[in-house]
């Protein structure tokens, strides 16, 4: 992904940068003929570039998996000519481990309980203003703890 975030997922661990760099040679015979034609457009160039980028992304994914990642974020491409016959295609990004986000769902009665207990003198006088409301079960006794049987 070229984005830094994956909607619906949270980043659990950043494993580091991954890079896939590939050098590709241009066809020397075609280049020579092109120069004879005065540098005319090569109709195969777009197909070659697309294929080379796809190959570079596939290798980037393999490198990320080797590190234990299940996603790559912030992916970018770079390319440059290396002399007259070679071209470098580079894909890079950050390998991460992601997991689906758990929805932040508050039970419907939770805001009401919080509002009812906000001015409770027992809670207000508790250290740090933290105390259990009177409706909370007493879990200090094993006999009162539900066993599920």
MDAnalysis code that builds the backbone (N, CA, C; Angstrom):
import MDAnalysis as mda
import numpy as np

u = mda.Universe.empty(447, n_residues=149, atom_resindex=np.repeat(np.arange(149), 3), trajectory=True)
u.add_TopologyAttr("name", ["N", "CA", "C"] * 149)
u.add_TopologyAttr("resid", np.arange(1, 150))
u.add_TopologyAttr("resname", ["UNK", "UNK", "UNK", "UNK", "UNK", "UNK", "UNK", "UNK", "UNK", "UNK", "UNK", "UNK", "UNK", "UNK", "UNK", "UNK", "UNK", "UNK", "UNK", "UNK", "UNK", "UNK", "UNK", "UNK", "UNK", "UNK", "UNK", "UNK", "UNK", "UNK", "UNK", "UNK", "UNK", "UNK", "UNK", "UNK", "UNK", "UNK", "UNK", "UNK", "UNK", "UNK", "UNK", "UNK", "UNK", "UNK", "UNK", "UNK", "UNK", "UNK", "UNK", "UNK", "UNK", "UNK", "UNK", "UNK", "UNK", "UNK", "UNK", "UNK", "UNK", "UNK", "UNK", "UNK", "UNK", "UNK", "UNK", "UNK", "UNK", "UNK", "UNK", "UNK", "UNK", "UNK", "UNK", "UNK", "UNK", "UNK", "UNK", "UNK", "UNK", "UNK", "UNK", "UNK", "UNK", "UNK", "UNK", "UNK", "UNK", "UNK", "UNK", "UNK", "UNK", "UNK", "UNK", "UNK", "UNK", "UNK", "UNK", "UNK", "UNK", "UNK", "UNK", "UNK", "UNK", "UNK", "UNK", "UNK", "UNK", "UNK", "UNK", "UNK", "UNK", "UNK", "UNK", "UNK", "UNK", "UNK", "UNK", "UNK", "UNK", "UNK", "UNK", "UNK", "UNK", "UNK", "UNK", "UNK", "UNK", "UNK", "UNK", "UNK", "UNK", "UNK", "UNK", "UNK", "UNK", "UNK", "UNK", "UNK", "UNK", "UNK", "UNK", "UNK", "UNK", "UNK", "UNK", "UNK", "UNK"])
u.atoms.positions = np.array([
    [0.841, -1.178, 0.000],
    [0.000, 0.000, 0.000],
    [0.887, 1.241, 0.000],
    [0.483, 2.208, -0.765],
    [1.236, 3.459, -0.778],
    [0.818, 4.371, 0.363],
    [-0.228, 4.007, 1.097],
    [-0.665, 4.808, 2.237],
    [0.132, 4.415, 3.473],
    [0.061, 5.263, 4.482],
    [0.751, 4.966, 5.735],
    [-0.156, 4.261, 6.736],
    [-1.437, 4.196, 6.448],
    [-2.403, 3.530, 7.316],
    [-3.234, 2.568, 6.483],
    [-3.721, 1.516, 7.103],
    [-4.605, 0.561, 6.445],
    [-5.959, 0.646, 7.139],
    [-6.972, 1.196, 6.495],
    [-8.283, 1.328, 7.140],
    [-8.786, -0.020, 7.650],
    [-9.243, -0.028, 8.897],
    [-9.753, -1.250, 9.502],
    [-8.687, -2.103, 10.160],
    [-7.428, -1.675, 10.093],
    [-6.325, -2.437, 10.689],
    [-5.490, -1.523, 11.569],
    [-4.842, -2.129, 12.545],
    [-3.902, -1.373, 13.359],
    [-2.521, -2.000, 13.226],
    [-1.519, -1.154, 13.241],
    [-0.141, -1.626, 13.136],
    [0.282, -2.141, 14.497],
    [0.632, -3.408, 14.562],
    [1.063, -4.024, 15.823],
    [2.575, -3.960, 16.000],
    [3.309, -4.027, 14.871],
    [4.771, -4.003, 14.963],
    [5.354, -3.488, 13.652],
    [6.349, -2.626, 13.772],
    [7.086, -2.134, 12.610],
    [8.373, -2.935, 12.526],
    [8.576, -3.614, 11.407],
    [9.744, -4.475, 11.246],
    [10.901, -3.781, 10.543],
    [10.628, -2.717, 9.820],
    [11.700, -1.974, 9.178],
    [11.492, -1.801, 7.690],
    [12.461, -1.133, 7.076],
    [12.386, -0.831, 5.655],
    [12.661, -2.082, 4.827],
    [11.929, -2.220, 3.736],
    [12.192, -3.277, 2.763],
    [12.404, -2.623, 1.405],
    [13.332, -3.191, 0.641],
    [13.706, -2.619, -0.653],
    [13.802, -3.742, -1.675],
    [13.313, -3.470, -2.857],
    [13.480, -4.374, -3.992],
    [14.050, -3.546, -5.130],
    [15.288, -3.816, -5.479],
    [15.952, -3.079, -6.548],
    [16.288, -4.054, -7.660],
    [15.868, -3.714, -8.868],
    [16.090, -4.589, -10.015],
    [16.694, -3.792, -11.155],
    [17.735, -4.344, -11.759],
    [18.326, -3.720, -12.945],
    [17.823, -4.475, -14.164],
    [17.378, -3.743, -15.134],
    [16.868, -4.346, -16.363],
    [17.611, -3.750, -17.547],
    [17.960, -4.613, -18.477],
    [18.636, -4.141, -19.678],
    [17.614, -3.861, -20.761],
    [17.888, -2.842, -21.476],
    [17.063, -2.547, -22.640],
    [17.627, -3.359, -23.799],
    [16.812, -3.649, -24.757],
    [17.236, -4.420, -25.917],
    [18.226, -3.581, -26.728],
    [19.510, -4.001, -26.790],
    [20.498, -3.178, -27.482],
    [20.211, -3.041, -28.971],
    [19.620, -4.073, -29.585],
    [19.315, -3.994, -31.013],
    [18.181, -3.007, -31.269],
    [17.151, -3.066, -30.408],
    [16.032, -2.142, -30.560],
    [16.491, -0.711, -30.298],
    [17.357, -0.549, -29.283],
    [17.866, 0.793, -28.984],
    [18.664, 1.331, -30.164],
    [19.462, 0.452, -30.801],
    [20.246, 0.896, -31.955],
    [19.364, 1.309, -33.116],
    [18.313, 0.528, -33.371],
    [17.382, 0.860, -34.450],
    [16.642, 2.147, -34.118],
    [16.268, 2.311, -32.846],
    [15.569, 3.528, -32.434],
    [16.441, 4.750, -32.686],
    [17.723, 4.627, -32.390],
    [18.630, 5.748, -32.627],
    [18.753, 6.052, -34.121],
    [18.703, 5.001, -34.948],
    [18.739, 5.222, -36.397],
    [17.480, 5.946, -36.882],
    [16.341, 5.684, -36.176],
    [15.083, 6.328, -36.554],
    [14.972, 7.730, -35.958],
    [16.018, 8.178, -35.324],
    [15.977, 9.511, -34.721],
    [15.337, 9.527, -33.343],
    [15.417, 8.411, -32.606],
    [14.890, 8.363, -31.240],
    [13.382, 8.224, -31.182],
    [12.786, 7.554, -32.150],
    [11.331, 7.390, -32.200],
    [10.837, 6.598, -30.994],
    [9.582, 6.770, -30.680],
    [8.917, 6.115, -29.560],
    [8.962, 4.601, -29.702],
    [9.295, 3.912, -28.606],
    [9.307, 2.454, -28.581],
    [7.946, 1.978, -28.070],
    [7.145, 1.300, -28.883],
    [5.807, 0.886, -28.450],
    [5.824, -0.145, -27.318],
    [6.931, -0.817, -27.076],
    [7.022, -1.809, -26.001],
    [7.379, -1.187, -24.654],
    [7.812, 0.050, -24.630],
    [8.280, 0.679, -23.393],
    [7.236, 0.659, -22.277],
    [5.993, 1.064, -22.496],
    [5.017, 1.039, -21.398],
    [4.784, -0.365, -20.846],
    [4.700, -1.360, -21.721],
    [4.503, -2.736, -21.256],
    [5.691, -3.210, -20.436],
    [6.892, -2.902, -20.896],
    [8.091, -3.295, -20.157],
    [8.128, -2.635, -18.788],
    [7.871, -1.348, -18.721],
    [7.902, -0.639, -17.439],
    [6.861, -1.194, -16.479],
    [5.671, -1.472, -16.971],
    [4.620, -2.041, -16.121],
    [5.045, -3.404, -15.592],
    [5.578, -4.245, -16.453],
    [6.030, -5.576, -16.032],
    [7.163, -5.475, -15.014],
    [8.105, -4.575, -15.244],
    [9.227, -4.427, -14.325],
    [8.756, -3.913, -12.966],
    [7.813, -3.002, -12.951],
    [7.290, -2.507, -11.667],
    [6.536, -3.613, -10.931],
    [5.753, -4.389, -11.664],
    [5.025, -5.499, -11.054],
    [5.998, -6.507, -10.458],
    [7.061, -6.823, -11.177],
    [8.089, -7.735, -10.659],
    [8.736, -7.167, -9.402],
    [9.001, -5.876, -9.396],
    [9.643, -5.238, -8.251],
    [8.740, -5.279, -7.018],
    [7.443, -5.052, -7.212],
    [6.495, -5.117, -6.093],
    [6.396, -6.546, -5.562],
    [6.391, -7.535, -6.447],
    [6.343, -8.936, -6.012],
    [7.563, -9.270, -5.162],
    [8.731, -8.833, -5.586],
    [9.952, -9.082, -4.804],
    [9.919, -8.332, -3.486],
    [9.326, -7.145, -3.467],
    [9.186, -6.383, -2.223],
    [8.323, -7.163, -1.231],
    [7.222, -7.738, -1.717],
    [6.361, -8.547, -0.859],
    [7.075, -9.772, -0.316],
    [7.879, -10.415, -1.148],
    [8.650, -11.580, -0.698],
    [9.635, -11.189, 0.399],
    [10.286, -10.055, 0.236],
    [11.238, -9.581, 1.249],
    [10.516, -9.272, 2.558],
    [9.349, -8.650, 2.476],
    [8.574, -8.339, 3.684],
    [8.142, -9.620, 4.389],
    [7.686, -10.618, 3.640],
    [7.298, -11.893, 4.237],
    [8.486, -12.578, 4.889],
    [9.649, -12.455, 4.293],
    [10.860, -13.048, 4.874],
    [11.134, -12.469, 6.257],
    [10.789, -11.199, 6.454],
    [10.963, -10.555, 7.760],
    [9.838, -10.893, 8.731],
    [8.771, -11.544, 8.235],
    [7.634, -11.884, 9.084],
    [6.478, -10.899, 8.979],
    [6.528, -9.986, 8.037],
    [5.475, -8.975, 7.882],
    [4.276, -9.550, 7.138],
    [3.121, -8.949, 7.387],
    [1.939, -9.301, 6.605],
    [1.413, -8.099, 5.819],
    [2.180, -6.992, 5.823],
    [1.807, -5.812, 5.033],
    [3.031, -4.929, 4.825],
    [2.960, -4.103, 3.786],
    [3.970, -3.073, 3.530],
    [3.211, -1.763, 3.390],
    [3.625, -0.756, 4.144],
    [2.986, 0.554, 4.048],
    [3.981, 1.566, 3.502],
    [3.465, 2.659, 3.004],
    [4.314, 3.735, 2.504],
    [5.156, 3.337, 1.309],
    [4.654, 2.415, 0.484],
    [5.439, 1.942, -0.655],
    [5.597, 3.039, -1.706],
    [6.793, 3.106, -2.254],
    [7.108, 4.075, -3.307],
    [7.939, 3.386, -4.383],
    [7.955, 3.989, -5.563],
    [8.787, 3.541, -6.676],
    [9.835, 4.591, -6.961],
    [10.941, 4.120, -7.477],
    [11.966, 5.015, -7.986],
    [12.593, 4.306, -9.181],
    [13.031, 5.060, -10.151],
    [13.725, 4.458, -11.288],
    [14.779, 5.430, -11.782],
    [15.798, 4.856, -12.380],
    [16.857, 5.704, -12.937],
    [17.559, 4.943, -14.042],
    [18.102, 5.706, -14.954],
    [18.910, 5.127, -16.019],
    [20.313, 4.891, -15.490],
    [20.845, 3.741, -15.803],
    [22.216, 3.392, -15.439],
    [22.979, 3.204, -16.747],
    [23.449, 4.277, -17.281],
    [24.089, 4.225, -18.590],
    [23.024, 4.203, -19.672],
    [23.443, 3.849, -20.868],
    [22.515, 3.851, -21.993],
    [21.717, 2.563, -22.113],
    [22.190, 1.484, -21.485],
    [21.576, 0.179, -21.711],
    [20.803, -0.364, -20.511],
    [20.973, 0.212, -19.336],
    [20.383, -0.350, -18.130],
    [19.440, 0.643, -17.479],
    [18.449, 0.079, -16.802],
    [17.524, 0.879, -16.014],
    [17.329, 0.173, -14.678],
    [17.330, 0.938, -13.593],
    [17.063, 0.379, -12.272],
    [15.644, 0.754, -11.870],
    [14.893, -0.237, -11.417],
    [13.552, -0.036, -10.871],
    [13.639, -0.417, -9.397],
    [13.225, 0.478, -8.534],
    [13.323, 0.247, -7.095],
    [11.949, 0.470, -6.452],
    [11.511, -0.491, -5.665],
    [10.302, -0.345, -4.852],
    [10.751, -0.429, -3.398],
    [10.211, 0.432, -2.558],
    [10.593, 0.400, -1.150],
    [9.418, 0.813, -0.282],
    [9.448, 0.381, 0.967],
    [8.377, 0.693, 1.906],
    [8.750, 0.206, 3.290],
    [7.777, 0.197, 4.191],
    [7.991, -0.231, 5.566],
    [7.217, -1.520, 5.811],
    [7.931, -2.565, 6.225],
    [7.311, -3.851, 6.537],
    [6.699, -3.774, 7.931],
    [5.435, -4.188, 8.042],
    [4.723, -4.120, 9.317],
    [3.900, -5.380, 9.528],
    [3.535, -5.588, 10.774],
    [2.554, -6.611, 11.125],
    [1.291, -5.861, 11.517],
    [0.188, -6.186, 10.859],
    [-1.084, -5.534, 11.146],
    [-2.102, -6.570, 11.595],
    [-3.117, -6.093, 12.308],
    [-4.228, -6.934, 12.745],
    [-5.508, -6.120, 12.616],
    [-6.636, -6.801, 12.388],
    [-7.897, -6.061, 12.300],
    [-8.167, -5.301, 13.596],
    [-8.683, -4.085, 13.448],
    [-9.042, -3.293, 14.627],
    [-10.273, -3.893, 15.280],
    [-10.254, -3.867, 16.588],
    [-11.436, -4.266, 17.338],
    [-12.291, -3.019, 17.492],
    [-13.580, -3.114, 17.204],
    [-14.418, -1.921, 17.316],
    [-14.506, -1.448, 18.759],
    [-14.484, -0.136, 18.921],
    [-14.637, 0.468, 20.246],
    [-16.128, 0.596, 20.532],
    [-16.711, -0.483, 21.016],
    [-18.143, -0.489, 21.274],
    [-18.365, -0.430, 22.774],
    [-19.052, 0.589, 23.215],
    [-19.392, 0.733, 24.619],
    [-20.827, 0.236, 24.789],
    [-21.070, -0.617, 25.787],
    [-22.447, -1.070, 26.002],
    [-23.381, 0.135, 26.138],
    [-24.627, 0.004, 25.669],
    [-25.544, 1.142, 25.670],
    [-25.749, 1.778, 27.039],
    [-25.680, 0.995, 28.121],
    [-25.916, 1.568, 29.446],
    [-24.655, 2.163, 30.071],
    [-23.487, 1.961, 29.467],
    [-22.232, 2.428, 30.053],
    [-22.179, 3.947, 30.223],
    [-22.582, 4.768, 29.235],
    [-22.543, 6.215, 29.458],
    [-23.448, 6.645, 30.604],
    [-24.604, 5.969, 30.773],
    [-25.522, 6.317, 31.855],
    [-24.885, 6.017, 33.204],
    [-24.227, 4.860, 33.333],
    [-23.568, 4.514, 34.598],
    [-22.487, 5.534, 34.911],
    [-21.695, 5.911, 33.910],
    [-20.644, 6.903, 34.132],
    [-21.240, 8.228, 34.575],
    [-22.344, 8.649, 33.970],
    [-22.970, 9.918, 34.342],
    [-23.560, 9.847, 35.742],
    [-24.172, 8.705, 36.097],
    [-24.788, 8.558, 37.420],
    [-23.750, 8.563, 38.529],
    [-22.576, 8.017, 38.263],
    [-21.568, 7.890, 39.318],
    [-20.570, 9.038, 39.350],
    [-20.661, 9.962, 38.415],
    [-19.678, 11.042, 38.341],
    [-19.659, 11.901, 39.591],
    [-20.815, 12.089, 40.232],
    [-20.879, 12.943, 41.424],
    [-21.122, 12.132, 42.690],
    [-20.937, 10.831, 42.625],
    [-21.113, 9.963, 43.786],
    [-20.043, 10.303, 44.822],
    [-20.440, 10.651, 46.076],
    [-19.452, 11.031, 47.108],
    [-18.439, 9.922, 47.391],
    [-18.872, 8.658, 47.295],
    [-17.955, 7.548, 47.562],
    [-16.837, 7.513, 46.521],
    [-17.172, 7.778, 45.265],
    [-16.173, 7.779, 44.203],
    [-15.320, 9.032, 44.289],
    [-15.946, 10.171, 44.555],
    [-15.205, 11.430, 44.630],
    [-14.168, 11.398, 45.740],
    [-14.456, 10.690, 46.858],
    [-13.504, 10.652, 47.972],
    [-12.478, 9.535, 47.828],
    [-12.639, 8.663, 46.853],
    [-11.695, 7.564, 46.647],
    [-10.372, 8.116, 46.123],
    [-9.243, 7.417, 46.420],
    [-7.942, 7.882, 45.926],
    [-7.955, 7.998, 44.400],
    [-7.608, 9.157, 43.913],
    [-7.580, 9.390, 42.477],
    [-8.957, 9.476, 41.862],
    [-10.019, 9.486, 42.706],
    [-11.374, 9.565, 42.183],
    [-11.826, 8.288, 41.511],
    [-11.160, 7.162, 41.869],
    [-11.501, 5.888, 41.239],
    [-12.053, 4.951, 42.298],
    [-13.281, 4.533, 42.118],
    [-13.910, 3.560, 43.006],
    [-14.976, 2.839, 42.212],
    [-15.320, 1.640, 42.677],
    [-16.364, 0.901, 41.981],
    [-17.721, 1.421, 42.417],
    [-18.670, 1.516, 41.498],
    [-20.015, 1.926, 41.891],
    [-20.657, 0.857, 42.766],
    [-21.676, 1.264, 43.516],
    [-22.333, 0.344, 44.445],
    [-22.931, -0.857, 43.728],
    [-23.249, -0.725, 42.468],
    [-23.869, -1.831, 41.735],
    [-22.859, -2.884, 41.275],
    [-21.568, -2.644, 41.463],
    [-20.555, -3.608, 41.026],
    [-20.585, -4.829, 41.930],
    [-20.435, -6.038, 41.379],
    [-20.445, -7.244, 42.211],
    [-19.211, -7.305, 43.098],
    [-19.375, -7.908, 44.256],
    [-18.267, -8.108, 45.180],
    [-17.551, -9.387, 44.761],
    [-16.360, -9.237, 44.241],
    [-15.617, -10.394, 43.749],
    [-14.544, -10.854, 44.726],
    [-14.600, -10.355, 45.955],
    [-13.556, -10.717, 46.916],
    [-13.779, -12.098, 47.508],
    [-14.964, -12.644, 47.374],
    [-15.248, -13.957, 47.928],
    [-15.480, -14.950, 46.799],
    [-14.789, -16.080, 46.837],
    [-14.933, -17.091, 45.791],
    [-16.348, -17.649, 45.764],
    [-17.026, -17.680, 46.912],
    [-18.385, -18.220, 46.961],
    [-19.346, -17.355, 46.155],
    [-19.076, -16.061, 46.078],
    [-19.962, -15.165, 45.343],
    [-19.606, -15.087, 43.860],
    [-18.459, -15.640, 43.476],
    [-18.028, -15.587, 42.085],
    [-18.769, -16.640, 41.279],
    [-19.438, -16.250, 40.198],
    [-20.148, -17.251, 39.384],
    [-19.170, -18.284, 38.825],
    [-19.587, -19.533, 38.840],
    [-18.719, -20.609, 38.352],
    [-19.126, -21.094, 36.980],
    [-20.279, -20.728, 36.493],
    [-20.715, -21.137, 35.166],
    [-21.324, -22.521, 35.138],
    [-21.554, -23.142, 36.301],
    [-22.162, -24.483, 36.313],
    [-23.617, -24.414, 36.637],
])
